[in-house]
Amino acid sequence: MEKKAKPKKPKSKIFLIYVMFWVIIIGLSLMLIMDQAGEYNELRAEADHLQGEIDRINASNNVLEFQIEFFDSDAYIEQQARDRLRMVRPDEIVFRNVAAE
């Protein structure tokens, strides 16, 4: 007895629902991944910007610390006493140009 070739049945509705379910799950997963990638890029750019600002503030802080050290030095105090108060050391001889006054 010969077996008759059975005609191919169309795919069942259950299989189609199964495929659609997984397509939707994969699509949603890809959307979430893309959304998180965009958020990561935004946060990375903000972190880079803030790091640049920290570097700038640190440089400014270093300059200010140098100025504080300089202003506390004896050399600065002496310079200010000479320039602003016109003070001289006891062993110095001062010459004044009276013609310029």
Contacts in CASP RR format, 6 or more apart in sequence:
PFRMAT RR
TARGET T0000
AUTHOR 0000-0000-0000
METHOD contacts of the structure
MODEL  1
MEKKAKPKKPKSKIFLIYVMFWVIIIGLSLMLIMDQAGEYNELRAEADHL
QGEIDRINASNNVLEFQIEFFDSDAYIEQQARDRLRMVRPDEIVFRNVAA
E
70 76 0 8 1.000
81 87 0 8 1.000
82 88 0 8 1.000
88 94 0 8 1.000
END
